[in-house]
Amino acid sequence: MTDIMWDSEIYEKAADAKTLASSVAVPSLADPRLLRNTLGNFATGVVVLTYRSGDSYYGVTVNSFTSVSLDPPLLLVSMQRNSRALTYLLERPFAVNVLGDNQLDTALHFAGKPQDAHLIEWVDDDNAPRINGSLAYFQCTPWAGYDGGDHVLVLGRVSSYGQQDDTNPLLFYRGQWSALAQESETAGGGAPSQSQSQSQRSRS
């Protein structure tokens, strides 16, 4: 493997040459809303990050989540710098709950649109609380945080995980909640930003 994995100067020269050779108009990067809408053409799954603070459980809905490495086992989530959850995710265990298509209310609840919190069934794990009934879950310990512009890229090392085989995923595409099956309900509700308001439920 070469020691140079990415050379920004080479990239910039290639980009300049491509721009000169092309007469196709491109949208201005000065409009972040348009860029966000265009990025929305990439369909994603939906996860809720959950963690403990004192005697309370918190969660935040995100759709910027990906696997990074199998050895060591690492996952990545992208969080807005002004997210209240960011500090916690960088310093304590957290769980990544991959939501199924029957968990839209859960996604909305932790995206700042409160639903009936009593419908959320918590599993009191030794590491971090997680949401029962999710399609899959990953228990993580903080590994690293990296500068991502107006976001911070948070890497977590997976300590345990599990899944269900009889559940389909909740999806997000072009600002709409969706599912794999045609007959599944979809609902608008705005994008779950990489870090939105948290919801809380005290431990019983």
N, C-alpha and C positions, 0 to 999 in steps of 0.2 A: 504493500500500500504506500502510495506517495505521502511524503511528509506534508505536502501542501494540499489540503482538502478543499480549500476555498480561497480564491484570490479575487478580492473585490475589484482590483485594477483591471484584471483580465475581463471580468464580467462587464465592467463599465465600458470598456473599449468595444466589446462585442455588441453591447446594447446600442452604443452610438452608431456602429456600422449598420446595424439592422434598421435603426430609425431612418438613416439616410437613404437606405435602399427601398424603403417602403413609403407609399403615399397614402396608406390607409389611416384614416383619422381614428384616434383613440380617445376615450374619455379622460377628462382632466382629473388628476389625483387630488386637486384642490377641493373636491366635493366628497367628503368622507361618507355621506349618506349613500351616494351612488355606488361608491366602492363597496360599502357594506351590503347593499342590495345585490350587487354582482357576485360577491362572495357567497351570498345566500343560495346560489345555484348549486352549491355543493351540499347535497343532503347529508345530514349527520344524525347520529343517535343523540340521546339526551341522558345526562347523568346528574345526580344530586350528590354533592360533596357534603359529608356530615362529620361533625366533630363534637367534642365535649368541652364545655367551659364551666368550671365549678360543678354545680348539680344540674345543669341544663344542657340540652342537646340543641345543636344548630345545624342548618343546612343551607346550601345555595345551589340553584340550578345553573348548569353550564352546558354548552354544546361544543366547546373547544377542548377535546380530550383525545388522546391517542396513546398507543403503546410505543415504547421507545427501545427497550432492550429485554432480552430473555436471560442474559447472564452478564450482570445481575438483572433481576426482574424489575424493570423501571417503567413507570407510566408518567404522562405529562398532562397537566391542565394549564390553561392560560387564564390568568386572573387580572382584572383591571387593577391599576395601582391604588385606586381609591376604595377598593373593596374592603369592607370591615372584616371579611373572612381571611384575607391574605395573611395577616400577621399570625393567625392561629395555624394556618396550613403550613407555614414555614417553621413552626416550632413545636408541633405536637402531632400525634398520630391522627389520621383522617381516613374515612372510608369513601370509596367511589361506588355509588349505587347506579348501575345501568338500568334505566327504567323500561318496563314493558308497556305495551300499548293500552293496558288497563290502568295505567298510573298517571294519566293526564292531570288529574286533580293534584297529585303529589308534585308534579312538575310546576304547576301554576302556584301552588302553595309556597314553594321555596324560591319562586321567581318574583315574589313581591305581590302576588294576588291571593291573599289568604283564603283558604278553604277550611273545611271542618278538620281542625288539627287532631281531633279524637279518632279520625279514620286512619291516621298514620300509626302503624304498629312498629315500635322500635325493638331492635334486638340489642341488648346491652352487652356488647362484646368487650373483652378485656382491653382491646386496643382503642377502638373508637366505635361509637354507636352507629348502627346501620339500619336501613329500612327493610323490614321484612316483606317478602313477596316480590322483590326486585328480580329482574331478568338475570342479573349477575352482580357480584360485588367483589371489591378488592380492598383489603385492609392494607394501608400504607403507612410508612414512617417517612418523614421528610428526608430527602436526599440532597437536593440543591435547588437554588433559585437563580434564574438568569434574567438579565435585562431583555425585555421584549417591547421596547418603545413605551407606549402608554399602557402596556401590560407587563406582568411578570410571569415568566414561565416557571412553573413549579413542578419539580420532579419528585415523585414518591417511589420508594422501594416497597414492592409488594411483599407482605409478610404472610398473607393467607388470602384465599379467594374461593368462590363457589358460583354455581349457575343453576338455572332451571331449563329443562329441555322442552317444556310444553308452553312456552310463552314467546310471543313475537315482540320486537322492539318498538318503542315509541320513537318516531322520527321527527325531524324538523327540516323544512324545505321552503325556501322563499317566504319566510315569515309566517309559515303555517305549521301547526302541529299535524302530524299525519301518522300513517301506519302502513305496514306491508300489504294488508288485505284491502281490497277495494271497498268492502262494505263497512270497514271500520270508520268510526266517526272522526272527523277532523274539526278543529276549532281554531279560530284566530286568537291571538292574545299577545302578539308582539314577541319579538325575539328574546329568548332567554340570554341576556348578555353574559359575557364571560364571568361576570360577577354582579349579581343583583342583590336586592335586599334579602336579608336572612329572615328565617322564621324560627321560632323558639318553642320548645315544649319542655317543661320541667319534668325531671324524673319523678316517678311515683315512689 
